[in-house]
């Protein structure tokens, strides 16, 4: 039977518990009559870490389970790439991870990234909880670790953490706020059954999601191949065949180009080149005004993330974008590019880790933007990147990037061809991402309904063990 069939058969006959009662907690609503509702302080011991990423000579070497390890993994297991650091013997004793511990994120830049849990399924000696995390050690006489993990994943419990997250540009939870969270608590056998059922269901949901991710990766690769072949002249988009004759580009990573094409530096097709953005502290951000684009706002495909931050007009007067301006990120995640369209994006300015290029009238800005999506541009980045703690390609290096350049008529033909050719691929990517979102929403609803008793999973005794399989 397929994953879909197994999942459907598992959930088709789930019913609510027959007798429900008011939990007394807005976020929980009604719970089964025989369940308790306890504060987190009564179901687990909480230990907040102050172990940071630095190594000190007078301390013992450890491996640090950090915020990202928890945020990106439901399960903490041996083999994760933990950071090396040091800690005191007292910290190691207090914060060393044990099987059955549950870690949650307690500080983040976004309020809805607060309280994200991970279950310590198994770990090696010498791994300790890092800074920005809280370690919850369940009281085993009343709390099943797997159930506590799933309860913290549920919207009914997570919402309590979100509303108590304090901050403006960075959010955090106090010790008391974490301890005061209310948890629905069935008898231990039911907790074990719920955890086992959700592990089994999650296995199939995650398999679905991974299949969708793999499909998106294949579609993205197909899109990049089509762009690369057209913009680097491997095919003539008017005939669908290679050009009749080629010549060396003089650039190793670019290879041969059609003999009618030029190879020019990016700065040679700009009226203004390599303009750095504004360095303005987060304390100045507002809810309205001119959008202030940062590297983190630009997506890999050249789109902008929803939301963003804003600044008063007077603060970014010299950094306003005009139609056709090209931005490229120069630090952190290098090479992300964005083409500005005033009607589509509204008034925008840009931050210091982005470099602006004002393209001249004898080149199509969309064509230059598409070049930044080719494998040749990726190879340019690999050659030019300076790697220390982060990658960096400065504006001068970008300005000197060689660009294969046909006539403006051919540029227009290439842009038209690619707009048409990648439209279906882009639509397929969007459909697949929507399907992933629906799967993720279904997973969230299932966890919430089971953890709060809206669905009775029974004893789940006949489901196979999936330890080690849930992601």
Long-range contacts (C-beta under 8 A, 24 or more apart in sequence): 3-204, 3-207, 3-208, 4-204, 4-208, 6-204, 7-201, 7-204, 7-205, 10-197, 10-200, 10-201, 10-463, 11-201, 11-446, 11-455, 14-450, 14-455, 14-456, 14-457, 15-455, 15-456, 16-453, 16-454, 16-455, 16-456, 17-453, 17-456, 20-453, 23-182, 23-184, 25-160, 25-182, 27-155, 27-156, 27-157, 27-159, 27-160, 27-182, 28-156, 28-182, 28-184, 28-452, 29-156, 29-452, 30-452, 30-453, 31-184, 31-452, 31-453, 32-186, 32-453, 32-456, 34-186, 34-187, 35-184, 35-185, 35-186, 35-187, 35-453, 36-184, 36-185, 36-186, 37-182, 37-183, 37-184, 37-185, 38-142, 38-182, 38-183, 38-185, 39-179, 39-180, 39-181, 39-182, 39-183, 40-136, 40-178, 40-179, 40-180, 40-181, 40-182, 40-183, 41-179, 41-180, 42-139, 42-142, 43-138, 43-139, 43-142, 43-143, 43-148, 43-183, 43-185, 44-102, 44-136, 44-137, 44-138, 44-139, 44-143, 44-148, 45-136, 45-137, 45-139, 46-134, 46-135, 46-136, 46-137, 46-175, 46-178, 46-179, 47-94, 47-95, 47-129, 47-134, 47-135, 47-137, 48-106, 48-133, 48-134, 48-135, 48-175, 49-91, 49-95, 49-128, 49-129, 49-130, 49-131, 49-132, 49-133, 49-134, 49-135, 50-91, 50-131, 51-85, 51-87, 51-91, 51-95, 51-128, 51-129, 51-130, 51-131, 52-85, 52-130, 52-131, 53-83, 53-85, 53-130, 53-131, 54-85, 54-86, 55-84, 55-85, 55-86, 56-86, 59-86, 59-87, 59-88, 60-86, 60-87, 60-88, 60-89, 60-92, 61-85, 61-86, 61-126, 62-86, 62-87, 62-92, 62-126, 62-127, 62-128, 63-124, 63-126, 63-127, 63-128, 64-127, 64-128, 64-130, 65-97, 65-103, 65-123, 65-127, 65-128, 65-129, 65-130, 65-133, 66-130, 66-131, 66-132, 66-133, 67-105, 67-107, 67-108, 67-130, 67-131, 67-132, 67-133, 69-118, 69-130, 70-103, 70-104, 70-105, 70-116, 70-117, 70-118, 70-133, 71-105, 71-113, 71-116, 73-118, 73-471, 74-117, 74-118, 74-119, 74-149, 74-202, 74-470, 74-471, 75-118, 75-119, 75-120, 75-121, 75-470, 75-471, 76-103, 76-118, 76-119, 76-120, 76-121, 76-123, 77-121, 77-122, 77-123, 77-468, 78-122, 78-123, 78-124, 82-127, 83-130, 85-130, 87-128, 91-128, 92-126, 92-128, 95-128, 95-129, 95-135, 96-125, 96-126, 96-127, 96-128, 97-123, 97-127, 97-128, 97-129, 97-135, 98-123, 98-137, 99-123, 100-137, 100-138, 100-140, 100-145, 101-129, 101-135, 101-136, 101-137, 101-138, 101-145, 102-135, 102-136, 102-137, 102-138, 102-145, 102-148, 102-149, 102-152, 103-129, 103-133, 103-134, 103-135, 103-136, 104-133, 104-134, 104-136, 104-152, 104-161, 104-178, 105-132, 105-133, 106-132, 106-133, 106-134, 106-172, 106-173, 106-178, 107-132, 107-170, 107-171, 107-172, 107-173, 108-132, 108-170, 108-171, 108-172, 109-169, 109-170, 109-171, 110-171, 111-162, 111-165, 111-167, 111-171, 112-162, 113-171, 114-161, 114-162, 114-165, 114-171, 114-172, 114-173, 115-152, 115-157, 115-158, 115-161, 115-162, 115-165, 115-173, 117-149, 117-152, 117-153, 118-149, 119-145, 119-146, 119-149, 121-467, 121-468, 134-173, 134-178, 142-185, 142-188, 143-185, 143-188, 143-191, 144-188, 144-191, 144-192, 144-195, 145-195, 146-191, 146-192, 146-195, 146-196, 146-199, 147-186, 147-191, 147-192, 147-194, 147-195, 147-451, 148-183, 149-195, 150-194, 150-195, 150-198, 150-447, 150-450, 150-451, 151-183, 151-184, 151-451, 153-444, 153-447, 153-451, 154-444, 154-447, 154-448, 154-451, 154-452, 155-444, 155-448, 156-184, 156-448, 156-451, 156-452, 157-181, 157-182, 157-183, 157-451, 169-282, 169-283, 169-285, 184-451, 184-452, 184-453, 186-453, 189-459, 190-459, 193-457, 193-458, 193-459, 193-460, 193-461, 194-450, 194-451, 194-457, 194-460, 196-460, 196-463, 196-465, 197-450, 197-457, 197-460, 197-463, 198-446, 198-447, 198-450, 198-451, 199-466, 199-467, 199-469, 199-470, 200-460, 200-463, 200-464, 200-466, 201-443, 201-446, 202-443, 202-466, 202-470, 203-466, 203-469, 203-470, 205-439, 205-442, 205-443, 205-446, 206-470, 206-471, 208-439, 209-436, 209-439, 209-440, 212-432, 212-433, 212-435, 212-436, 212-439, 213-436, 215-432, 216-429, 216-432, 216-433, 219-425, 219-428, 219-429, 219-432, 220-429, 222-425, 223-422, 223-425, 223-426, 223-429, 224-373, 224-374, 224-375, 226-418, 226-421, 226-422, 226-425, 227-370, 227-373, 227-374, 227-418, 227-422, 228-373, 228-374, 228-375, 228-376, 230-370, 230-414, 230-417, 230-418, 230-421, 231-367, 231-370, 231-371, 231-373, 231-374, 231-404, 231-414, 231-418, 232-257, 232-374, 232-376, 232-404, 233-257, 233-258, 233-261, 233-404, 233-406, 237-413, 237-414, 237-417, 237-418, 238-413, 249-402, 249-404, 250-402, 251-402, 253-376, 253-379, 253-380, 253-383, 254-376, 254-402, 254-404, 255-376, 257-404, 258-406, 260-406, 260-407, 261-404, 261-405, 261-406, 262-404, 262-405, 262-406, 263-402, 263-403, 263-404, 263-405, 264-402, 264-403, 264-405, 265-399, 265-400, 265-401, 265-402, 265-403, 266-357, 266-368, 266-398, 266-399, 266-400, 266-401, 266-403, 267-357, 267-399, 267-400, 269-359, 269-360, 269-362, 269-363, 269-368, 269-403, 269-405, 270-357, 270-358, 270-359, 270-360, 270-399, 271-358, 271-359, 271-360, 271-361, 272-356, 272-357, 272-358, 273-357, 273-358, 273-395, 273-399, 274-355, 274-356, 274-357, 274-395, 274-396, 274-398, 274-399, 275-355, 275-356, 275-357, 275-358, 275-395, 276-352, 276-354, 276-355, 276-356, 276-395, 277-319, 277-349, 277-350, 277-351, 277-352, 277-353, 277-354, 277-355, 277-356, 278-315, 278-316, 278-318, 278-319, 278-349, 278-350, 278-351, 278-352, 279-351, 279-352, 280-311, 280-315, 280-316, 280-351, 282-309, 284-311, 284-312, 284-315, 285-309, 285-310, 285-311, 286-310, 286-311, 286-312, 289-313, 290-316, 290-320, 290-347, 290-348, 290-349, 291-345, 291-346, 291-347, 291-348, 291-349, 292-316, 292-348, 292-349, 292-350, 292-351, 293-321, 293-327, 293-338, 293-348, 293-349, 293-350, 293-351, 293-354, 294-351, 294-353, 294-354, 295-329, 295-331, 295-332, 295-333, 295-336, 295-351, 295-353, 295-354, 298-327, 298-329, 298-336, 298-337, 298-338, 298-354, 299-336, 300-336, 302-336, 302-337, 302-338, 302-339, 302-369, 302-373, 304-338, 304-345, 311-349, 313-347, 316-349, 319-349, 319-350, 320-347, 320-348, 320-349, 321-348, 321-349, 321-350, 321-356, 322-358, 324-358, 324-359, 324-365, 325-356, 325-357, 325-358, 325-359, 325-365, 326-356, 326-357, 326-359, 326-365, 326-368, 326-369, 326-372, 327-354, 327-355, 327-356, 327-357, 328-354, 328-355, 328-357, 328-372, 328-398, 329-353, 329-354, 329-355, 330-354, 330-355, 330-392, 330-393, 330-394, 330-395, 330-398, 331-390, 331-391, 331-392, 331-393, 332-390, 332-391, 333-391, 334-381, 334-385, 334-391, 334-392, 334-393, 335-372, 335-377, 335-378, 335-381, 335-393, 337-369, 337-372, 337-373, 339-365, 339-366, 339-369, 355-394, 355-395, 355-398, 357-398, 357-399, 362-408, 363-405, 363-408, 363-411, 364-408, 364-411, 364-412, 364-415, 366-415, 367-411, 367-412, 367-414, 367-415, 368-403, 370-414, 370-415, 370-418, 371-403, 371-404, 376-404, 377-401
